[in-house]
Amino acid sequence: MGVVRTVARRPRAARGAVRAARRSARATRPLLRFAWNARHGRLQKTLSATVAASALPLAFEVYLEHYKGSFGDVWEWAPIACTPPVVAAGVAGMMSERAARTALPAASALYALNGAIGTALHLRGVWRKPGGLREPGYNLVMGPPLLAPGSFLLIGALGMLAGVVRREQG
């Protein structure tokens, strides 16, 4: 006669807990992979995506603000004109390492330069208000936003950094 062996099964509640733990482990895998890539300096695709995703809404906001001012100066079109190349280079940098090393840093340098020039022009706009810099409480509030073009500098710096770091694994 053969011996019948029975396998002890986990209680139903324990089986549910095991399934939940497995789902949780699968959900955290991308986060762990991102953390590993970040620790090892592999952020090229992430930085490219960040540049592409953040330049477009920033340009839209700049367009609305400059539209309120009726685009009084021809330089107010510069941030709008610089945005499509940097967005296209960011998307290309997500797809291709070569684009992330060549096109994205070039377009991002132009974007950052635009931010530096914009900061100088906004400072000039505050200075030209009645009272100039002697009335900072009024002119910094009512004049052009002094530090807003710094966002272009930051996005440009991220794009230039994408050309230097390594590509993600996995």
C-alpha positions in Angstrom: 0.0 0.0 0.0 1.2 3.4 -0.9 1.5 6.2 1.6 -0.6 9.2 0.9 1.1 12.4 1.7 -0.7 15.5 2.1 0.8 18.9 1.6 0.0 21.4 4.3 -1.6 24.4 2.6 -1.3 27.9 4.0 -4.4 29.4 5.5 -6.4 31.5 3.1 -5.4 34.8 4.8 -1.7 33.9 4.6 -2.0 33.2 0.9 -3.5 36.6 0.3 -0.7 38.2 2.2 1.9 36.4 0.1 0.2 37.6 -3.1 0.1 41.1 -1.8 3.8 41.0 -0.9 4.6 39.8 -4.5 2.5 42.6 -6.0 4.3 45.1 -3.8 7.7 43.8 -4.8 6.7 44.1 -8.5 5.5 47.6 -7.9 8.7 48.8 -6.2 11.0 47.2 -8.8 11.0 50.3 -11.1 11.7 52.6 -8.1 14.6 50.3 -7.1 15.9 50.3 -10.6 15.7 54.1 -10.8 17.5 54.4 -7.4 20.3 52.1 -8.6 20.7 54.0 -11.9 20.8 57.4 -10.0 23.4 56.1 -7.6 25.6 55.0 -10.5 25.2 58.2 -12.5 22.9 56.7 -15.2 20.2 59.3 -15.7 20.5 60.2 -19.4 17.0 59.1 -20.5 15.4 60.5 -17.3 17.1 63.9 -17.8 16.1 64.0 -21.5 12.5 63.3 -20.5 12.6 65.9 -17.8 13.8 68.5 -20.3 11.2 67.6 -22.9 8.4 67.5 -20.4 9.2 70.7 -18.5 10.1 73.0 -21.4 6.7 72.9 -23.0 4.5 74.1 -20.1 7.1 76.7 -19.2 7.0 78.1 -22.7 3.2 78.2 -22.6 3.3 80.2 -19.3 5.9 82.5 -20.8 3.7 83.0 -23.9 0.7 83.9 -21.7 2.8 86.4 -19.7 4.4 88.0 -22.7 1.0 88.1 -24.4 -0.3 90.1 -21.5 2.4 92.6 -22.3 1.5 92.5 -26.0 5.0 91.2 -26.9 6.3 94.8 -26.6 9.9 93.8 -27.2 11.0 91.5 -30.1 13.1 89.6 -27.6 10.0 88.3 -25.9 9.6 85.9 -28.8 13.0 84.3 -28.1 11.9 81.9 -25.3 9.0 80.8 -27.5 11.2 80.2 -30.5 13.8 78.2 -28.5 11.3 75.8 -27.0 10.5 73.5 -30.0 14.2 72.6 -30.6 14.8 71.7 -27.0 11.6 69.7 -26.7 12.5 67.8 -29.9 16.1 67.2 -28.7 14.7 66.0 -25.4 12.4 63.5 -27.0 15.2 62.4 -29.3 17.6 62.1 -26.3 15.1 59.7 -24.7 15.2 57.5 -27.8 18.9 57.8 -28.9 22.1 58.0 -26.9 23.7 59.8 -29.8 21.0 62.6 -29.8 21.4 62.9 -26.0 25.1 63.5 -26.4 24.9 65.9 -29.3 21.6 67.6 -30.1 20.3 67.9 -26.6 23.3 69.7 -25.0 23.4 72.1 -28.0 19.7 73.0 -27.8 19.9 73.2 -24.0 22.9 75.5 -24.1 20.9 77.8 -26.3 17.9 77.5 -23.9 20.2 78.3 -20.9 21.7 81.3 -22.8 18.1 82.5 -23.5 17.5 82.3 -19.7 20.6 84.4 -18.9 19.7 87.0 -21.5 16.1 87.0 -20.2 17.3 87.6 -16.6 19.3 90.6 -17.8 16.4 92.0 -19.8 14.0 91.5 -16.9 16.5 93.4 -14.6 16.6 96.1 -17.2 12.7 96.2 -17.2 12.6 96.6 -13.4 15.3 99.3 -13.6 13.3 101.3 -16.2 10.2 101.5 -14.0 9.7 104.8 -12.3 12.1 104.9 -9.3 14.2 102.1 -10.7 15.9 99.9 -8.2 15.4 102.6 -5.5 11.8 101.4 -5.3 12.2 97.7 -5.1 9.0 97.0 -3.1 6.9 98.3 -6.0 9.0 97.7 -9.1 9.9 94.1 -8.3 6.2 93.3 -7.8 4.8 95.4 -10.7 7.7 94.9 -13.2 8.8 91.8 -15.1 9.5 88.8 -12.8 13.2 89.1 -12.2 13.9 85.4 -11.5 11.5 83.8 -13.9 14.0 83.3 -16.7 16.1 81.3 -14.3 13.8 78.4 -15.1 15.2 78.4 -18.6 18.7 78.3 -17.1 17.8 75.3 -15.0 16.1 73.3 -17.8 19.1 74.1 -20.0 21.5 72.9 -17.3 19.6 69.6 -17.1 19.8 69.1 -20.8 23.5 69.8 -20.8 24.0 67.4 -17.9 22.2 64.7 -19.9 25.0 64.8 -22.4 27.5 64.0 -19.8 25.9 61.3 -17.7 25.6 57.6 -18.7 22.5 55.9 -20.1 20.2 53.9 -17.8 20.3 50.2 -17.7 17.2 48.0 -17.7 
